[in-house]
Amino acid sequence: MRIRNVLFCIAGSAMLVLGAIGAFLPLLPTTPLVLGAALCFATGSPRLYMWLTNARFFGPIIRNYREGTGVPPMTKAYAMAFLWGMLVLSMVLSRNVVLTLLLSAVGICVTVHIIRLKGCKKAQVEEDAGDTLQEYPPEEIGS
């Protein structure tokens, strides 16, 4: 494996770890970090890219975002519920008015972004995911 590919894999792994942490910390942006990890893996290792796009939690989100097919309403609802749950928890634990205002502003901006994302039905997501998986036969990925 070339040094360039190794560096992309390391960067992708770091972004994925930060993105996973960001799922629990409201100020760390999960989606851009996971999309960055997917880009790094696509460049550095097709095998890691396939693993990430087939992952149960991040896979459908990455495929839908990449293909522009939209986000299912339930995914939007989960994202907003988790976002506001963690924001409110952070506000309560911090007891800092400035931080509460900052977190509220971030929450409102992210909520607007989530609402504005193109929507789709769950059946469409599953159909598109099946089409995407067929693009990369196992012999192309390697072992």
N, C-alpha and C positions, 0 to 999 in steps of 0.2 A: 504494500500500500504506500502510495506517495505521501510525502510530508504534508502537502497541501490538503489531501483528503483527510489525513489524521487531524490536522488543525480544524477543518470544517466539522469533523465528528466531535471533537472536544468542545468547540463553540456551540454546536447543536445540543450537546448533552448539558452544558451549563445553562443554556437558554431553557431547556426543557425542565431542569430542576427548579430554576427560578420561576418558570411558569406554573409549575405544580405548587410551589410555595405561594405564589400569587393567588391561587384559588382560595387560599385561606386568609391572606392579607390584602385588604381592600386597596392599598396604595400601589401594589405591584401588579402591573397589567398582564394578565394571563394570556389573553388571545394573541397580542403581538409577539410575545415571547415564544409561544408554541408555534406560531406561523414562522417565526425566524428559525426555530429549531428544524421545522420541516424543510425550509429552504436550505439550511446548512446540510441536513442529512441527504437531501436530493442531490446536492453537489458533491458531497464527500462519500456517501455510501448508499446506493440504491436499496440495499438490504435494510438498513436502519430506517430509511424513508418509508419503505413498505411496512415495517413493524409499527412505526408511528401512525401512519395513515390507516392501519388496520386495528389500532388500539381501540378498545371499547369506548373510552371516554373522549379522547381527542380526535380519533379517526374521522367520524362523520362530520365534525365541526370543520376540520381541515379540508376535507373533500368538498363540502358544500361551499365553503368560503372561496376555495380555489376555482371551483367550477361556476360560481355565481348562481347556484340553484336555490339559495335561500336557507333560512333557518326555521325549523319547525316551531310552532307556537309554544309547545311544552318546553323546549330548550330555552326559549326566551324567558318563559316564566321561571324556570329553575335558576337561570342566570340572575334575574332581577331579585328573586327571593334570597338567594345566597349573597348577592352583592349587598342588599340592604340589611340583611341579618348581620353580616360581618361589620358593616359600617356602624350600625346602631350599637353593636357590642363594643366596638372601638371607642365610640363616643361616650358610652356609659363608663367604660373603664378609665378613659383618659381624664374625664371631668375638666376638660380644658375648652373654654368657649371658642378660642381661635381655631383650635384643631377641629372642633365640632363644626364650625362654619366651613372650614376647608373640606372636611370629609363630606359635608352636605353638598357643596358645590361639585365635587368630584362625582358623587353619587348621581346628582341630577344630570350632569353631562353624559355619564356612562349610560344612564337610563334612556336618555334621548337617543343616543347612538344605537342601543339595543332595539328600541321601538322602531327606528328608521330602517333597520336591516330588512332586506327583502324576506318575506315569509314564504313558506311552502308547507305542503302536507307531509306527514311522516312517511306515507307510502312512496312519495316521490323521492325522499331521501334514501330509502332502502333500495329503490330501483336504480338510482344514480350510483349508489355505493357498489352495487353488483356490477354495473358497467365499468366502473373504475378499476375494480379488482381484476377484471378480465383483460385490462390493458397491459398488465405485467405478468406474463406467464412465469412459473417458477424457474424455468431454465434461464430467464433473463436476469433473475435476482442472484442466482448463484447459491452456494451452500456455505 
